[in-house]
Amino acid sequence: MAGNSGRRGAVRKPGTKKGAIVGSGGQKSRGLQGKGPTPKATERTGHPAARASGSSERRSTSQQRPTKGRRSSGSGELVSGRNPVVEALRAEIPARTLYVASRIESDERVKEALKLATDRGLALLEVSRTDLDRMTDGGIHQGLALQVPAYDYVHPSDLLAAGRAGHAPLVVALDGVTDPRNLGAVIRSVAAFGGDGVVVPERRAAGMTASAWKVSAGAAARVRVARATNLTRALQEFKQAGCFVVGLDADGDVAIDALEAATEPLVLVVGSEGRGLSRLVRQTCDVVVSIPMAGQMESLNAGVAAGIALYEVARRRAAGPTSGARPSR
């Protein structure tokens, strides 16, 4: 038989007729099944919208990545770069390990870092430059990186519990201060003027980084820092414990040198430079004071303002109680 007669099924057997085969109804069912709703353009591989979305995410990630001197991590902070590492070691910032790149070109900074780390008994680990690049997320490390442990924050109420006998508690709370150098300066002033500690919000605020440790000039080892989940609630708890909550703002109602409550248990709240105190925090304060200034300057750096206010509180406390009206609750 000619043609494709040799192919299986090409010739119909006698007695059969053309038509559907019994049980063949499901042979094409898999091919008829749908694949679900059409995905968004940004989710389709190769689509221009998807490529644009991916580029935007990569740019956002690169902008948030720290590249100058330090990198935060869940287990602490990694200070990188020769000058930042040497400065951190000079300030005796708590540290765990000094990472040194293999075949590093030694200079005075490298020699000093190795000596300081050895004198303090820190672990020294030699790693490849590739590993350091990965550890610092591609930041500038110059062959040196210092592992700093995560800071051990306390609860705000702990600052009052550890108060000294015969001493009225004095605590500084920071509202929206995001520069760790300001935090370090405040800690240094708290230590200088007999304060008991500093409270910072858990979110949108500076924490105890290597920069804060360095600016505090060692005071961070003596002054405890508490972290509050909700600063307004923490201030209310301070009030319930018998403290006056005094806000510091450029447009305060009372001058700091006229604050009669300075000799009482006190929580001094310092707002961020420019924005000042937030609305809810300001409403929680018993009184808002200001620092008299000459000239056209609108506001002071948060660290400077806190230092001036703490000095005035310490001066009034040294002079003893004075008569006069105190802020009403």
Protein Blocks (a to p, Z undefined) as FASTA:
>chain_A
ZZjllpghkaccehiacdddehilmmmmmmmpcebjaddfklpghiaklmmmmmmmmmmm
mmmpcfehpacdfkbccdedjklmmmmmmnopacfbdcddehiacdfklmmmmmmmmmno
pacddddfklmmmmnnopafkhpacdddddddddfklmmmmpcehiacdddddehiabfk
lmmmmmmmmmmnopabdcddfbhpacddfklmmmnnomlmmpccdddfblklmmmmmmmn
opacddddfkbfbdfklmmklmpccddddddehjlpafklmmmpmbdcddddedjbfbdc
fklmmmmmmmmmmmmmmnopaedddddZZ
